[in-house]
Amino acid sequence: MIDLVFTQEARIDIEHIGYGETAREAYFSIHNVGKIPITDVTIYVDGTESQKIIGKSSPGRGFETVLYLEPGEHMIEVRTPEGAYDSLNISISPVEERFRITTTTQEEAKPVFEENKIWVAIGLLMIIIVVVWLLMRKPKLVGE
């Protein structure tokens, strides 16, 4: 019999997904796009190790990270011990522009009446006053 061994290649993908308070704060998404788990992702900026994320990432899973970069052109690389590799080039502006990433989670979302409690209370009070006034007024008899 002939033993067949199928090797699967580790693959990783890095994408630039946005900026933080300034353009120097760059957010990246890193995903395991291969068919085998990867471990210990190392991030390099211009060939120098910048971050090491220790842990295991299953196929199809990923995470986000932030890098603080100086203005100019940079090559961002990701590598794993399994041989997965990807890179991208990013340009950071020297101008200090303000960017803001805003997200709203379910816990943070407030109903409209919580933000305008006083106006809701005044509106309900006015409705109650009108209903009580209508109930208390005497009906006029025809011919009086």
N, C-alpha and C positions, 0 to 999 in steps of 0.2 A: 504494500500500500504506500501511497505517496501522501505525506502530510502536507497539507496546504495551510499556510499561515498568512492571514490577511492582516497587514499592518494598517493602522489608521493614523492619519497625520493630525497633529495638534495644530489648530488654527485660532488666531486671535484677530480682533478688529478694534481699532481705535478711531473715534470720531470726536471732533471739536463740536460741542453743543451750545456754547455761549460764554458770556462774560459775567463777572460779579459786579461789585461796586465800581471798579475801573476796568479798563481793557487789559491791565496787567494780571488780573485775576481770571484765568481761563479755565473753563469747565470742560471735562472730557468724559466720554462714555467708552468703556472697554468691555467687549463681549467675547465669550468663547463661542466661536462660530464653527468649531470642529466637531468631531463625533466622539472625542475622548475628553475626560476631565483634564484641566490644567491647574498648576499650582504656582504659588510664589511669583506673581507678576512683577517684573522690574521695569520701571519707567526711566528712560534716559532723555535728557535735554541736551542737545548738541553733543552727543557722545559721552556725556558725564552722567553717572547714576544720580537720579533725583529722588526717587521714591521706590520703596519695595513694599508690595502688598502681600502679606503672608496669608495663605489660605488656599482653599480648593474651590474651583469654579466648574460646575457641571456644564455639559454641552447646552447651549441655548441661554445660559445665564450670563449676567454681567454686573457691572457696578459703575459708579461715577466717582471721579476724583477731581481735585482742583490743583492747578499749578500756578505759582506766582512767577511771572516771567518779566524780564527786562524788555524795553522796547527793541524792536528789530526782528530779523528773520530767525526762526528756530526750527530745528528738526526734532520732533518728538517721536521716540521709539518705545515700543513695548516688547518684552521678551519673556519667555518662560523656560524653565529647565527642560521641558518636553520638546523644545525647538520651535514653538510658536513665535511668530514675529510679525509686526506690522509697524508702519511709520506714517507720519504726515508732516507737512511743513505748515507753519503758522506764522503770520506776521502780526507783531504787536505794535500798535501806534505809539509814537512818543507823546502825543497829545493826551492830556488827562481828561478824557471824556467820561461822563458819568453814565454808567449802564446799570440797570437794575433788573434782576430776575425776581419775578413775583410769582408765588404759587399760593393757592388757597386750598386748604384741606378741609375735609368735612367738619372737623372739630372747630376750625377757625371761622367758618361761615356762620354769621349771626342773622337771625330773622330780622326783617325790617322793623317790626314793632319793638325789638330790643334796643335798636339804635335811636328810636324816636318815642321813647316811653311816655314822655310828657304830653306829646300831641295825641297819642292813642288814649291816654287817660282823659284829656280834655274832651276829645270826641265822644267817648263813652259817657262822660258826665252830661254833655249837652243832649245826647239821645235820651238819657234817663230823665232829665228835667222836662223835655218835651212830652214824653210818654206820661209822666206823673201829672203835668198840667192838663193834658187832654183827658185823663181819667177823672180829674177832680172838678173840672168845670161843669156847671149845671147845664143840662139841656134846656133850650128855650122852647116853650110851648108855642104852637102856631096860634096866632091871634092875640098874643100878649102885647 
